[in-house]
């Protein structure tokens, strides 16, 4: 089950551009909504008429609300308890991974340096999630 709708919350426009290119490289078309402001993201996701995505990707290091604060707020919203949330970070830090999982992250991905590696990581992530769903 490749996701059909994905949200990326990331303040870095370059990272968002690379993310979009990586998604476009996958075999199935995936709709991407990019929100570059953490406070706007929470406001958007809180709207009762807004349909939760199949996957949500969340940058850990952002101004205003950081990834941890966003994660807690998102998990408290109706409809987001089971949405897979993937934390993205440029820092490979076991403490960040641990905190992210404690706060409700489903996965943690170290931001790769290029589109090719990101495409592979997304493909593996989506396939492993599909396998997990099929096993249930």
N, C-alpha and C positions, 0 to 999 in steps of 0.2 A: 504494500500500500504506500505508494509514493504520496507525499502530501500534495494537495492541490493548492493550498493557501498557507503562506508563511509570513510571519511578521518579524522584521529585524528592528531592534531598538539599539541604535548605535549613533553616537554623536559625530563619528568620523566619516565624512562623505567619501573619502577614498576607499575606506574599508567597505562601505556600503556598495560602492561601484564594483569592487572586486567580488563581493558576495553575489551581486546580481549577475555578473558574468559567469560565475561558477554555477549558479542555479540554471542559467540558460544553457550550460554545457551538458546538463543531465538529459537523459533520454526522454523524460516526460516534462511537459510544460508545467511550471509551478508559478502561481501568482505571488508576487512579492510586494508587501507593503513595508516601506521603510519609514520609520519615525525617528528623527534625529534629535529629539529632545525628550528626556526622561519624564518630565512633568506632563508634557503633552501626551506622551504614551499612556500614562496612567489615566489621564482624563479621557482619552479615546477608548481605552479598554473598559473603563467604568461605565460608558454609555450603555444603557440596557438594550438599545437597538443594534449594538455592534456585535456581530457574530464572532466568537473566538476562532482563532486559526487552528490549523492542523498541527503546526509547530510554531514555537516562538523562540527566537534567538535574541539573547540579551548580552550586550557588552558589559563587562564588569567595571571598567573604569570610565565613568562619565561624570560631568559636572552636574550640579543641582542634586539629583537623587542618584546615588551610585547603584551598581548592579545589585548589591545585597538589599538595599532599601526597596528597589523596584521589585525584586523577587518576592519579598514579603508582601508587598501591596498587591502584586498580581495574583499570588496564590490565595489571597483573601477575597478576591472578586468572584461573584457567581459565574460558574461556567469554566473556571480556570484551574480547578483542582486536579484535573487529569490531563490537561494540555501539556505535552512534552515541552519543557523549557530547557534550552541549551545555553549555558553560560559560555561566552567567548572572552578570552583574555590574551593579552600579549605576554603575560607573566606565567611561567610554569612554576607554580607555587603550591605545594601540597596543602598548605593552610587555607589558601583561597578555595581549592577544590573541596576541602572538607567543609568549610563554612557554606559554600554554595549548595552542597548536598543537604546539609542540615536545614538550610532555609527553603529547600524545595526544588532545587535544580534536578532535572532528570539526567542531564549529561553535561560534561565540561569539555570544551575544545580549545586547545591552544591555537591562536590565530596563526595560520601558516603564512609563509613569506610570499607565496605566489598563487595564482588562480588554479593552476594544475593541482597543487596539493590540497587546496580548499575543495575543489571539485571532488577529488577522491575521498576526502574526509566526509563530505556531505553524502556522497553515494553510499559509503560504508555505514554511516549513521542511519540513513533512511532504510537501508536493507536490514540492518540489525534490529531496528525498531519493528519492521514488518515481521521478521522472524519471531521476535518476542511476542507480538500480538497473535501470530498464528499458533504459538505454543500454548496460549492460554485457553 
